[in-house]
Amino acid sequence: MEDVAKAKRGFASMSPEKRREIARMGGKSVPAEKRAFSLSPGLAAQAGREGGRAVNPADRSFSKNPDLAVKAGIKGGKASRQARAFEKAK
């Protein structure tokens, strides 16, 4: 059997400069106000709702274990408060 090397394709075929140029463009096609959920809690909530609707209810782990959902919500709330307190302290 012949040993055939794979041809470089995609990013592997580009120069490092070209890859950096493309990487710098990341996220620029999205308006700044829609890029960070931390700037818009309403946008984050909307995205979460849409993502939740996209999953079959039978496959949602929280739908099978409500206690797990309660614990996750409590943990998320505490983390959110800590993050806001940290931002205020800056």
C-alpha positions as CSV (number, residue, x, y, z in Angstrom):
1,M,0.0,0.0,0.0
2,E,1.2,3.4,-0.9
3,D,1.7,6.1,1.9
4,V,-0.2,9.1,0.7
5,A,0.2,12.4,2.6
6,K,-3.0,14.4,3.0
7,A,-3.0,17.6,1.0
8,K,-3.3,20.7,3.2
9,R,-6.7,22.3,2.9
10,G,-8.6,25.1,4.6
11,F,-6.7,26.9,7.3
12,A,-3.8,24.5,7.1
13,S,-3.0,25.8,3.6
14,M,-3.1,29.5,4.6
15,S,-0.2,31.5,5.7
16,P,-0.1,32.4,9.5
17,E,-0.7,36.1,8.5
18,K,-3.9,35.2,6.6
19,R,-5.2,33.1,9.5
20,R,-4.6,35.9,12.0
21,E,-6.4,38.3,9.6
22,I,-9.4,36.0,9.5
23,A,-9.4,35.4,13.2
24,R,-9.4,39.2,13.9
25,M,-12.7,39.4,12.0
26,G,-14.4,37.1,14.4
27,G,-17.7,38.5,15.6
28,K,-17.5,41.7,13.6
29,S,-20.4,40.7,11.5
30,V,-22.7,40.8,14.6
31,P,-23.6,44.2,16.1
32,A,-21.8,44.9,19.3
33,E,-25.0,45.1,21.3
34,K,-25.8,41.5,20.3
35,R,-22.3,40.0,20.9
36,A,-22.2,39.9,24.7
37,F,-25.0,38.4,26.7
38,S,-23.5,40.1,29.7
39,L,-24.5,43.5,28.2
40,S,-28.1,42.4,27.6
41,P,-29.6,39.9,30.1
42,G,-32.9,40.1,28.1
43,L,-31.1,38.9,24.9
44,A,-29.5,36.1,26.9
45,A,-32.9,35.0,28.3
46,Q,-34.4,35.1,24.8
47,A,-31.5,33.0,23.4
48,G,-32.0,30.5,26.3
49,R,-35.7,30.2,25.5
50,E,-35.1,29.7,21.8
51,G,-32.5,27.0,22.6
52,G,-34.8,25.3,25.0
53,R,-37.6,25.1,22.4
54,A,-35.2,23.6,19.9
55,V,-34.7,20.5,22.1
56,N,-37.3,17.8,22.3
57,P,-38.9,17.9,25.8
58,A,-38.3,14.2,26.2
59,D,-34.5,14.9,25.8
60,R,-34.2,17.8,28.2
61,S,-32.5,16.7,31.4
62,F,-34.2,19.3,33.5
63,S,-37.6,18.0,32.3
64,K,-36.7,14.6,33.7
65,N,-35.2,15.9,36.9
66,P,-36.9,19.1,38.3
67,D,-34.7,19.1,41.4
68,L,-31.6,19.4,39.1
69,A,-33.2,22.4,37.5
70,V,-33.8,24.1,40.8
71,K,-30.2,23.5,41.9
72,A,-28.9,24.8,38.6
73,G,-31.1,28.0,38.9
74,I,-29.9,28.7,42.4
75,K,-26.2,28.2,41.4
76,G,-26.6,30.4,38.4
77,G,-28.3,33.1,40.5
78,K,-25.4,33.1,43.0
79,A,-22.8,33.2,40.2
80,S,-24.6,36.1,38.5
81,R,-24.7,38.1,41.8
82,Q,-21.0,37.4,42.4
83,A,-20.1,38.6,38.9
84,R,-22.1,41.8,39.3
85,A,-20.4,42.5,42.6
86,F,-17.0,41.9,41.1
87,E,-17.7,44.3,38.2
88,K,-18.8,47.0,40.7
89,A,-15.6,46.5,42.7
90,K,-13.4,47.3,39.7
